[in-house]
Amino acid sequence: MVKKNESSNSRSDFRKSRKRHRVLRYVLLTLAFLLVAGTAFGFYEYHRLKPENHFSNLKTIGSAANNSNLKNYKEKAGVFNVLLIGSDARKGNTVSHTDSMVLIHADMNNHTYNMLSIPRDTRVYMQGYGYTKLTSVQYISQVKHGTKQGIVDAVTAVSNLTGVPIHYYAETNYWGLQYMVDAIGGIQMNLPFKVTLTHAWYQRNNGKTFAPGVHNLNGEMVAELTHERYSLPGTDYGRQQLQQAALIGIAKKMMQPSNVTRLPALSRSLSKFLVATNMSTEDMVSMGLGVKGDFHPEQQIKYRQVKGRSATMYDDLLKANNSQVILDKTELQATIKKYFSN
């Protein structure tokens, strides 16, 4: 009876917290799973699925393929761009708001993975409507055109913003992160600074403090830490550092021998980690071939940040003024040219 009451209280705490907070930017944590999920490649043709053979002449997602700025953009074989999407999707939902976007330029030849986090309130152009917040694109499109088209339109908006074609997408949510970490037996996170939980998902965790350094954590605490913002240096940019620490912790744990043998079973549970993706099993196997034996996440996974400013702008979709983030165009173009293109 006590356990039942505790469970009821936990659900109540979550519902209260849910009203106050949106789902955080968990999406980039999915990359660790995608990078290593394909290591069980025994049933596939090795040569055909080598990254330099498999990832070539890739199709671009969405109407951004018709963007004149992208026509001269040619990816090398073994190189691709993937957009990781963090949403507030719940079980049974057919529509959701985008809570985060992370663009990843994966170079399987040089074993580098450059990441760019794009704030949810970034001002973007939505075809057929005009300028609005990035978080609104997927929701409105899903309401009007269905779940998949909403994702495609969000990908198109990011592609037009950054000027690079996007070949894959993967969407996850709060539960995907927590389940993933627990499925591999928890992780170690190396915190770069002191963290105090000020708006935890569960009330029982509010006020908990973590000193800088390495911590052994389960799925719940990883989710709580990567959700924190207000107590961090640089707020959103500090949170990106915590997300990077979590991603590295997941990647390192998954590559341990005890977990590598479980990857085939984990890959069959993909729906528990991801809400949606256009990546096939063969895509993941090829990625696994690319990282197998030469995956050093702390050196190879790099975050790139582009500063932005908050401004009150007219939202063509909502027909009203609201607060939006305007990314520095010069800095964005320089970052894309240096780290996200050939």
FENQUI-V847007 format. One record per residue. RES is the residue in one letter. NEAR is the number of other C-alpha atoms within 8 Angstrom. Layout:
# FENQUI-V847007
RES:NEAR  RES:NEAR
This chain:
# FENQUI-V847007
M:4  V:5  K:6  K:7  N:8  E:8  S:8  S:8  N:8  S:9  R:8  S:8  D:11  F:11  R:8  K:8  S:13  R:9  K:7  R:6  H:8  R:8  V:12  L:11  R:13  Y:16  V:17  L:12  L:12  T:14  L:10  A:12  F:11  L:10  L:11  V:16  A:15  G:19  T:12  A:9  F:10  G:5  F:4  Y:6  E:7  Y:7  H:6  R:7  L:13  K:11  P:14  E:11  N:11  H:12  F:11  S:11  N:6  L:7  K:5  T:9  I:13  G:9  S:8  A:13  A:10  N:7  N:9  S:5  N:7  L:12  K:9  N:5  Y:10  K:6  E:10  K:7  A:11  G:13  V:14  F:12  N:12  V:13  L:13  L:16  I:16  G:17  S:16  D:12  A:11  R:6  K:4  G:4  N:7  T:8  V:11  S:11  H:12  T:16  D:14  S:16  M:15  V:13  L:12  I:13  H:14  A:12  D:11  M:13  N:9  N:5  H:12  T:10  Y:11  N:13  M:12  L:11  S:12  I:9  P:8  R:11  D:10  T:13  R:12  V:11  Y:11  M:11  Q:5  G:4  Y:8  G:10  Y:12  T:15  K:13  L:14  T:13  S:10  V:16  Q:16  Y:13  I:9  S:13  Q:16  V:10  K:6  H:8  G:11  T:11  K:7  Q:10  G:16  I:10  V:10  D:14  A:11  V:13  T:12  A:14  V:9  S:12  N:11  L:8  T:9  G:9  V:11  P:12  I:13  H:11  Y:11  Y:14  A:16  E:13  T:17  N:17  Y:11  W:8  G:11  L:15  Q:13  Y:11  M:10  V:14  D:10  A:7  I:10  G:7  G:11  I:13  Q:12  M:13  N:10  L:12  P:8  F:8  K:10  V:12  T:10  L:14  T:9  H:8  A:12  W:11  Y:10  Q:9  R:4  N:9  N:10  G:7  K:7  T:8  F:7  A:8  P:10  G:9  V:8  H:8  N:8  L:11  N:12  G:13  E:8  M:8  V:12  A:12  E:11  L:10  T:14  H:11  E:15  R:9  Y:6  S:10  L:12  P:6  G:6  T:10  D:7  Y:9  G:11  R:13  Q:10  Q:9  L:12  Q:12  Q:9  A:11  A:14  L:12  I:13  G:12  I:14  A:12  K:9  K:11  M:12  M:9  Q:8  P:6  S:6  N:11  V:10  T:7  R:8  L:13  P:10  A:7  L:9  S:9  R:7  S:8  L:8  S:8  K:9  F:14  L:13  V:11  A:9  T:9  N:7  M:9  S:6  T:7  E:8  D:10  M:14  V:14  S:13  M:16  G:15  L:13  G:12  V:12  K:9  G:4  D:7  F:8  H:6  P:9  E:6  Q:6  Q:10  I:11  K:9  Y:9  R:9  Q:7  V:10  K:7  G:8  R:8  S:8  A:8  T:8  M:8  Y:10  D:13  D:10  L:8  L:6  K:7  A:7  N:8  N:8  S:9  Q:12  V:12  I:10  L:11  D:10  K:6  T:6  E:9  L:11  Q:9  A:8  T:11  I:12  K:9  K:7  Y:8  F:11  S:10  N:7
